[in-house]
Amino acid sequence: MSVQMWTYILVGITFSIYIGIAIWSRAGSTKEFYVAGGGVSPLANGMATAADWMSAASFISMAGIIAFAGYDGSVYLMGWTGGYVLLALLLAPYLRKFGKFTVPDFIGDRYYSKTARLVAVLCALLVSFTYVAGQMQGVGLVFSRFLEVDMTTGVIIGMIIVLFYAVLGGMKGITYTQVAQYCVLIFAFMVPAIFISFQMTGNPIPQLGMGSTLNDGSGVFLLEKLDGLSTELGFDAYTSGSKSMIDVFAITLALMVGTAGLPHVIVRFFTVKKVKDARKSAGWALLLIAILYTTAPAVSVFARTNMIDTVNNKPYAEMPEWFSKWEITGLISFEDKNGDGLIQYVADKNINELKVNRDIMVLANPEIANLPAWVIALVAAGGLAAALSTAAGLLLVISSSVSHDLVKKVFKPDISDLGELWVARGAATVAVIIAGYFGINPPGFVAAVVALAFGLAAASFFPAIVLGIFYKKMNKEGAIAGMVVGISLMIFYMLKFKFGLFDGGKSAVEGLKSDWWFGISPEGFGSVAMLLNFMVSIVIMRFTPEPPIKVQKIVEDIRIPSGAGEATGH
């Protein structure tokens, strides 16, 4: 059977499973909609958290970035993995004990202020919409290639599916759907990696295959070959870095603290019965995430090597079918600048004839390696699972921020449980439509967009959460000022240096990186904005009244292990 037919079969089966789970686990109350009733087992929650966490950026884009950036791409591995550890150990147990299932709810109650809640809601919406744009773009990317529809149609199909189980099932439906999606995405990521590792090195374990010798009898190590191929084409050696140390540090830190402030991950720790289960599910999730994250560098090496071997200095007319299929999507293109019919892929932009979108590397990798059609289709199903699982989690954050934190807590405190549930579903519907628009009109490739979302979370939420847990004298004036300054600065920097909004687009040009403040890229500037948030919060706090004694007592109590029971869910 053809790749397209296999894709229809596998995507159809997986989507049927997701929809079936959503119908089976539909939410009947706000507690089920927001936190799945608070009765999910640690293992199931660990799998759901891993799927929620491993978005289209992890599945599709991360290995693609590493394939092109080499050593520099390690910032995503270090930042995202380290950030999850930071979240699991430093914040999650305390937030779980506090008993507030949304970040704005925590900030609103901890800082005893409707203004703080409103600022937190605004920040949550900015982070979530930025993040979900990358997920919907990933959905469109997969559909456009494997179902051979245009990006717009692909995004609309994804919108319909995610809307169905997010709106119908809420967190309950999303949780059990994400368990299925984790199984699909990890199987889809590992199977081709194992195939290609064995094909290239004779070692079926990708993590070991990456550092093994090629099985062509040359005795050359795979990484050594890739370094040679890269330098011959004018690129930096794959295993060397070109980013400045300060930018590497800034991006890694922004991704780490941004992770710890991501509202859609934090809420997962409220779906279990007690604090002990939250810790267990965090451990399970870290183990399950590590399977993909330790494999991604190997996939990037395999993909980069195979691509160069397949296309460089080869006749365009003799390119395999996968090349023409991806050309249709516009994500790979060839311009014969010297008219010799050969594809010249080099670092010099004036000579280079091949343009490759980084996001296609994982998806095209099995095709480049000439793997069976069912394996290629499996990767498509995995990419969709990764994108849809995270999109669903983000949509829940958006809907709960509107229904629970705005309507219930600010504008209409006497709203009924059923009324709040309908507001949540309506907010999720609107959010899907907005997310779909950004998926069709994306501001950049998937991982770059996602990295900016982490920067926004770092600049806004992380200081307010950390100070709210560990510093009982942090007051509402300091927290509000810090969040406003942090996220405003991050937005300004993004607009100026990512989109060139304030200087006619000049700062967005690759050649003007010298204009970056302190040599830090937009993806890493969340670190600077986060530090400024801390400083502003503490300075303002020094000159304003202390929090009420009752609030200080609550802060002391949530750090005491004894008496940690079920969260109230209110």
N, C-alpha and C positions, 0 to 999 in steps of 0.2 A: 504493500500500500504506500501511497505518497505521504510526504510529510504533512501536507495540508489535511489529508483524510485522518491521519493519526492525531493531528491536533484537534480536529473537530471531535473525535471520539474521546480523547483524554480530557480536554477542556469541558466537553459536555458532561462527562461522568463526574468530574470534580465540582462543577457548578451545581449539578443535581444534588450532590451530597451537601453542599453549603446551604442550598435552599431548603432541602429536607430537614436539616438541623435547625434552621431558623423557624420553620413551621412547628417543629416538635418542641422547641424551647422558647416559644414566644412569651414576652414579658406581660404579666398581668398586673403589676404594681410598680411604683416608682423605685422601690428597693431592688426589684428584679431588673428593672431597666437600667439603673445606675450602677449597681454592684452585684448583679446576678444573684441576688438574695443572700449574699454573704456566705454561701455554703459550698464553694468549689474546693476540691481536694488540692493539696499542694502540688502534686505531679501534674494534674490537668492545668492548674493555674501557671505552673512553670512552663508548660508547653505553649499555653496561650500567650504568656508574657514574651516568650522567645519569638513567636510569630508576630506579635504586635511590634516587637522591637526590631526584628529583621525585616525592614521595609524593602521597597524596590531599590533603594540606594544600596542596601547591603547585598541583595541578591543580584541585581543587574549592574549597578554602577560601580560598586567598590572595586571589584576585580578589574573592571575596565579602566578605572583611574590608575590603579597600581600597574596595569599593563603598559600604560603610556608614561606614567610618572616614575615608575620603578621605585627606588628607595624612598623618594619623597612621598609616595602614596601611603607609606606606613603610618602617617599621622592619623589616618582614618581608623586603622586597626587599633592603634594605641589609645586614641581618644574615645572611640565608641565603647571599646571593651573596658577600659579603665573607668569610664563614666558609669557604666552599669554597676561595677563593683562599688564605686563611690555611693551610688544611689542605694544599692542593696544594704550596705553596711552602715552608712552614715545617716540616711534620711528615712528610708521606708519604714523601719520598725516604729520610729517615733511618730511619724505621720499616721501610721495605722492605729497607734494607741490613742492619738488625739481624737480619732473617730470622724474625721471629715473627709468625704470621698472625692472632693474636688479641690484643686489647689486654690482657686478663689475663695472657696468655703473656709479653708484653713486660714488663709490670709485675712479674710473678713472677720473671723471670730478671734483669731490670735491678736490682731491689731485693733479689735473692738471699734471698727469703723466701716460704714457703708462706702465711704470714698475709697478706702483701701480695697474693698471688694470690687468696686467698679473698675479701678485701675488694673486689678488682677484679671478681671474678666476680659478687659481690652487686650492685655498682654497675652492671655490664653488664646484669644481669637486670632491675634496676629501670628503667634507661633504656629497654631494648628493649621491655619489657612496656608501659610508659607510651606509647611511640611506636606500637607495633603496635595498641594499642587504638584509636587514631585511624584507622589504616588499615582495620581491620575495620568501624569505624563508617561509613567512606566507602563500603565495599563494600555494606553494608546500605542505605545512603542511595540509591545508584544502583539497586539491585535493586528497592527498595520502590516507586520511582516508575516506572521504565521497563518492568519485568517485572510490575508491579502485584501484587507479593507483599508480605507484611509484612516489617518489618525483621529479625525473627528468622530467617525463612526465607532472606532475602537473605544474611545473615551466614553461615548454615550452608552455603549453596551456595558462597560464597567460601572458606570453610574447607576444603571438600572439594577444590576446584581447587588452592589454594595448597599444601595438604598433599601432593597427588599429585606435583607437580613439585619441591617443596622436599625431600621425604623421599626420593623416588626418585633424583633427579638431583644433590642437594646443590648445591654452588657451580657445578659444571659445568653442570647442568641449568638452574640459576637464571641463570647468565651469558648463555647463548644465548637463553633465554626473555626476559630483560630487553632484549636487542637488539631482538627482535620487539616487545616492549611499548613501547620508546622510539618506534619507528616509528609504532605505533598512537596513542600518547598525543599526540605532537607534531602529527601530522596531524589528530587529532580536536580539538586546541586551536586550531590555526591556521585551519582551513577556516571555521568559523563566525565567527571574528574578522575574517577577510578579507571574508566576505559582508557582515557588519554594518557594517564600516568603509566599504565601498563604498556600502551602502544609505543610511547616514546622512550621509556627507561627500563621496562620490564618489571618495575616495582608497582604493585597495585595500590599502595598507600600514597596518596598525592603529596602529603606533607614530606614524606621521605623521597618520593620520586623527584621533587623539585631540586633536591640536592644530590641526585644520583648521576651516574654517567649515562650517556645515550646508549641505546642498545644497537647502534649501527656498527659496533666494533671499533669505533674511532678512539675510545677511551676518554673522550672529552666530556667534561661535566656540562649538564644542561645550562646552568647559569653562566658558565664560562663561554659557551657558544652564544648565548643571548647577549652577553656583554660585547663579544666580538661583532655580532651582527649590528648592534646598536651603534658602536663607534665607527664601523665602516660606513654607515649611512649618515654620519655626522651628528648623531644624537649623543647625549651623555651616556656613559656606561650604565647599564641597567641597575647595577648594585651600588652606584654612587649617587649622592644627592646634590641637587642644585639650589634648593631653597636655603635661605639664610637660617641660621640657628634660631634667631628670635622668632621668625615666622613659623618654623616647625613647632617651637614651644607654644606659641600663641594659639595656633590652630588646634594642637593636641589638648591644651587646657580648655579652650572654648568648647570643644566637642565633649570633654569630660564633664565640665560643670553644666553644660547645656543639657546633657543626658540626665543629670541629677535634677534638673528643673523641668523635664518634659512632663506635662500634665497627663498625657495618655498612658504613660508607663506607670506613673505614680498611682493612678487610680486602680491599677490591677491588684495592688496589695490590699485592697478593701474587699475583694471578692472571696477571700478565705475567712474561716471562722474566727481565728485569733492571731495574735502577734507571732506566736511560735510558728504557725502555719505560713505566715508571711515570710519569715526567715527561710523556712524550708523551700518554699516556692521560688525564692530568690536564688537559692543554691541550685535547684533544678534548672532554672532558666539560664543561669550562667554556664552550666555544663552543656546544655543544649545549644546555646548560642556559640560556644567555643568550637563545636563541630564545624560550623560553616566558616567562622572567622579564621580558624587555623588552616582551612582549605583554600580560602580565597587567594592568598599569595601564589599558591601552586597553580591555580586556574589561570591567574594573570600571566604567569611565566609560560604555560603551555600555549595560551591564546596568542601572545605576542610572538613567540617563536614560530608557531605554525602560520600566522598571518604573513610574516616577513618572508618565510620560505615559499609561501604559496603565490604571493603577488609581486614581489620586487623583481624588476627586470624580466618579467614574464609577459608574453604577448596578451594584450587585452582581449583579442579575439578568442583566445583559448582559456579564458577564465571559466572556472566551474559554475554550475547553476546557482549556487548560493550567492555569488557575487552579483549576478544580474537581479536576483530576487531582492537583495538589500538595496541595490541601486534604485529600484522602483520606489522604495520608501524615502529616498533622498538622504539616507543616513550614511551612505558611502558613495563617493563620486570620483570619476576619473576625467581629467582634462589633459589631452595629449598635447603638451606645450611644444615639443620638438618634432611632432609628426612622425615618430618612428614606430608607433603602434605598441611600444613597450611601456609598461607601468613603471615609472621611476618614483620610488618612495624614499625621500631623503629629508634631512632636517632643514635644508635651505628652502624657505618659503617661495622663493622666486623660481626654483627648479622643481620643487615637489609637485607631482601630478595627481596625488591621491589624497583625498580627504576622508577621514574615518571618524564617525561619531563614537566617542568612548563607550556610550551606553550599549552598543551592539556587541561588544566583545564576548560577554558571557553567553548571550543568546546565539551568536554566530559560531562560537567555539566548536560545538559538536559538528556543525556543518563543514567547517574548515578542516576538521580532523576526519571527515568522511565517516562519521559514526552512523549506525542504523537509524532509519526514519523515526522509529518509536522513541529513541533517546532524544532526538532533536525536538520532537513534539512534547516530550516530558519536561524539557527545560522551559518551554512556553507555558505549560501549566504551572510550573513552579514559580515563574516570574509573576504570573497573574495572582497566585496565592500570596506571594510576598507583598505585592502592591495592595491587594484588596484587604488583607488582614490589618495592615497598618492604617489604611484609609478608614476602615470601620472604627478602629479605636479613636482616631482623631475626630471623626464625625460625632462620636459619642461625647467627647470632650466639648465640642462646639455646642451640641444640643443641650448638655447638662449645664454649661456655663450660662446659656440663655434661660432655660426653664427653671433651674434650681437657684442659681446665683443671682440672676437678674429679676425674674418674675416672682419666684417664691420668696426670696430673701429681701428684695428691695421694693418692688412695685406692688405686689399683691400677696401679702403674707397669708391671707385666708383662703388662697386657692385650694381646691380639693385635690386629693391624690390623683384622681382620674383626669382632672383638668390639667394638672402639671404634666401628666404623662402625654396628653395630646399636644401640649406646647412643646415638649421635648421632641416628639415625632415631627411636628411641623418645622422646628428649628433644624432638625437633621435633614429634612427634605430641601430646605433652602440652602443649607450648607453644601449638600451634594451638587446642587446646580452651580453654585459659585465655584466649588472645587473643580467641576467639569470644565468651566470656562478657563480656569488657569491651566488645566491639563491640556486643553486645545491650544491655548496661547501661552506656552510656558516661558518663564523668564530666564531659563538656562537649562543645562543638562541636569539630570535627576539629582546626582549627589551634590552638585553645587548648590542647588535650591535647598536641599535638605540641610546642608552644612550651615546655610544662612539661618534656617529655623533654629538650629542649635545655638547659634550666636545670639539670637533674640531671646531664647530661654535663659542663656547664661547671663545676659545683660539685665534681665528683668526679675526672674523668679529665684534664682539660686541664692543671692544674698538675703532676700526676704525670708526664705525658708530656713536657711542655716541660722541666721540671727534670731528668727522666731523660735527655733528649737533650743538653741544653746546660749542665748543671751536674754535673760528674763527682763532686763531693763530696756530692751529695744522697744521703742514706742511707735505709735501710728504715724506721727509726723516724719520720723526718720525713714520708716519703711516706704511711705508713699513718695517722699522726695527722691529716695534712692531708685525706686522702680521707674519713676517718670524720667529722671535724668539718664539712667542706664539705657532704657529702651529707645529714648529719643536720640541719643548719641549713636546707637547702633543703626537705627533706621536712616539717619543722616549719612552715615559712613557707607551703608549699603547703596543708597541712592546715588551718592557721589561717585564712588569708585567701582561699583558693579554695573550701574546703569547710566552713569555719566549725566545725571539729571541737572546738575548745577553748572556745568561747563560745556554744554553742547555736545556731550558724549565723549569728550576727549579723555577723561579719566578712566573710561571703561576700556580704552584701547590697551592691548597687551603691552605695547611699547612704553607706556607711561607708568609702569609699576614704581618708578622712582618717586612718584608723588605720594605714595602710601605713607601715612603717618607712622613713624618709627620703623618703617620697612615691613609693616604688618598688613597682610591681605585682608579683604572683607570677610573671608571665611574665619579668620583668626581674631578679628577685632572685637568679638564678643568678650574676649579675655580682658581687654582694656576697659570696655564699658562696664564689665562686671566689677572690676577693681574700683572704678569710679563710683559705682552704685554703693559698694561697701563704705567708701570714704564719706560720701554724702550722707548716707544713713546714719553713720556714727557721729559725724559732726553735728547734724541737725538734732539728733537725739540728745546731745550734750546741752543744748540750749532750750530744750522743751520739756514739759512735765513728764515724770515717770509714768509707766503704765499703772493701771489700778492694781491694788494688792491681789485681787481675785485672779487677774490675768497672770501675774507673776507666780502665783501658787499653781495654776494650771501648767505653766511651763516647767516648774520643778517636778510636778507629778508625772508628766509624760516621759521623763528621763529615768524614772524609777521602775526597774523590771517587775517588781511584785505587783500583783493585782491587775496584770494585763489580761483583760478578757475580751469579750466581743465588743466591737464598735457599735455605737448606737445607731449609726446610719443616718443621723439627723444633722 
